[in-house]
């Protein structure tokens, strides 16, 4: 991965965390590595454990940032989340999946939070 993509990802995650905390989320972990990939952000929204996928884009040539969360990506995130829940013995907690979309082509970044963006059945 190029250094510019890494920097874009870090900027996106920083902006996402700021917005999530502004909305009352508590950040539990960032860039949590698991078997098969990485969870961008793990947070709590009240008693709900939230697995957050962050997508940041410069420009719209490849579509909106949130559109990049394909069914294959969702499936991988669900597997990583299940592994996290099992390893941390959190099976009694409600969980959901949010997506934070960040467009960086404007004067100011546009940050959108899509709560319960896809199914949490695992």
C-alpha positions as CSV (number, residue, x, y, z in Angstrom):
1,X,0.0,0.0,0.0
2,X,1.4,3.4,-0.9
3,X,2.2,6.0,1.7
4,X,-0.4,8.4,0.3
5,X,-3.1,5.7,0.8
6,X,-1.9,5.0,4.3
7,X,-2.0,8.7,5.1
8,X,-5.5,9.0,3.6
9,X,-6.7,6.1,5.7
10,X,-5.2,7.6,8.9
11,X,-6.8,11.0,8.1
12,X,-10.1,9.3,7.5
13,X,-10.0,7.4,10.7
14,X,-9.0,10.5,12.7
15,X,-12.0,12.4,11.2
16,X,-14.3,9.5,11.8
17,X,-13.2,9.1,15.5
18,X,-13.8,12.9,16.0
19,X,-17.3,12.7,14.6
20,X,-18.2,9.5,16.4
21,X,-17.0,11.0,19.8
22,X,-19.0,14.2,19.0
23,X,-22.0,11.9,18.7
24,X,-21.3,10.2,22.0
25,X,-19.6,7.1,20.9
26,X,-16.7,5.8,23.1
27,X,-13.8,4.5,21.0
28,X,-12.7,1.1,22.2
29,X,-10.0,0.3,19.6
30,X,-8.6,1.5,16.3
31,X,-7.0,-0.6,13.6
32,X,-7.7,-3.9,15.4
33,X,-5.9,-6.6,13.5
34,X,-7.5,-10.0,13.4
35,X,-7.3,-13.1,11.3
36,X,-8.2,-12.1,7.8
37,X,-7.9,-8.4,8.1
38,X,-8.4,-5.3,10.2
39,X,-11.4,-3.5,11.8
40,X,-11.0,0.2,11.4
41,X,-12.8,1.3,14.6
42,X,-14.5,-0.5,17.4
43,X,-16.7,1.7,19.5
44,X,-19.5,1.7,22.1
45,X,-22.7,3.5,21.5
46,X,-24.5,3.1,24.9
47,X,-24.4,-0.7,25.5
48,X,-24.1,-1.5,21.8
49,X,-20.7,-2.6,20.4
50,X,-20.2,-0.9,17.1
51,X,-17.8,-2.1,14.3
52,X,-17.1,0.9,12.1
53,X,-15.7,0.7,8.6
54,X,-14.2,4.0,7.4
55,X,-14.1,5.0,3.7
56,X,-12.3,8.2,2.7
57,X,-12.1,9.5,-0.8
58,X,-10.4,12.4,-2.7
59,X,-12.8,13.2,-5.5
60,X,-15.7,11.2,-6.8
61,X,-14.2,9.6,-9.8
62,X,-14.7,6.1,-8.3
63,X,-18.1,6.9,-6.7
64,X,-19.1,7.8,-3.2
65,X,-16.9,6.5,-0.4
66,X,-19.6,4.4,1.3
67,X,-20.2,2.6,-2.0
68,X,-16.8,0.9,-1.6
69,X,-18.2,-1.3,1.2
70,X,-19.1,-4.2,-1.1
71,X,-20.8,-7.4,0.0
72,X,-17.4,-9.1,0.2
73,X,-16.0,-6.4,2.4
74,X,-19.1,-6.6,4.6
75,X,-18.7,-10.4,4.9
76,X,-15.0,-10.0,5.9
77,X,-15.9,-7.3,8.5
78,X,-18.7,-9.6,10.0
79,X,-16.2,-12.5,10.3
80,X,-13.6,-10.2,12.0
81,X,-16.3,-8.8,14.4
82,X,-17.4,-12.3,15.3
83,X,-13.9,-13.3,16.1
84,X,-13.5,-10.1,18.2
85,X,-16.7,-10.8,20.1
86,X,-15.8,-14.4,20.8
87,X,-12.2,-13.6,21.9
88,X,-13.4,-10.9,24.3
89,X,-16.4,-12.9,25.6
90,X,-18.9,-10.2,24.5
91,X,-21.5,-12.5,23.1
92,X,-24.2,-11.0,25.4
93,X,-23.7,-7.5,23.9
94,X,-25.8,-6.1,21.1
95,X,-23.7,-5.3,18.0
96,X,-24.1,-3.3,14.9
97,X,-22.1,-2.2,11.9
98,X,-21.7,1.4,10.9
99,X,-20.0,3.0,8.0
100,X,-18.4,6.4,8.0
101,X,-18.0,8.0,4.6
102,X,-15.6,10.9,4.2
103,X,-15.3,13.0,1.1
104,X,-12.2,15.1,1.1
105,X,-12.7,17.0,-2.2
106,X,-14.6,19.9,-0.8
107,X,-13.2,22.9,1.1
108,X,-14.0,21.1,4.3
109,X,-14.3,17.3,4.7
110,X,-17.8,15.9,4.5
111,X,-18.3,13.2,7.1
112,X,-21.4,11.0,7.0
113,X,-22.2,8.3,9.5
114,X,-24.4,5.5,8.3
115,X,-25.8,3.7,11.4
116,X,-26.6,0.1,11.1
117,X,-25.3,0.1,7.6
118,X,-25.5,-3.6,7.1
119,X,-26.8,-6.7,8.9
120,X,-25.3,-7.8,12.1
121,X,-26.4,-11.4,12.0
122,X,-23.5,-13.8,12.8
